[in-house]
């Protein structure tokens, strides 16, 4: 496999992963970013721990999806991450339920 073929393959995989993310993001309540991974999850618990003066974070997530194009299965029931680096947790905005304009309840 040439370098060009490998680059094309990785680009296609990344695009496929982005499309999957776009299709499922509305099913999750939180975005979680760690140094190594990006997650979508419906439950997140971050605990600050101290180990002999060193502070680290223990992050527990459930009903999660992992942004990793090399994983065959990105949906995960439970995830536990331990890191000395920053952790970013954001609650996703859930837009109000909108009925289609041409539906039976359209004005």
PyMOL commands that set and color helices and strands:
alter all, ss='L'
color gray80, all
select helices_A, chain A and resi 3-27
alter helices_A, ss='H'
color red, helices_A
select strands_A, chain A and resi 30-33+38-51+54-66+75-83+88-91
alter strands_A, ss='S'
color yellow, strands_A
deselect
rebuild
show_as cartoon
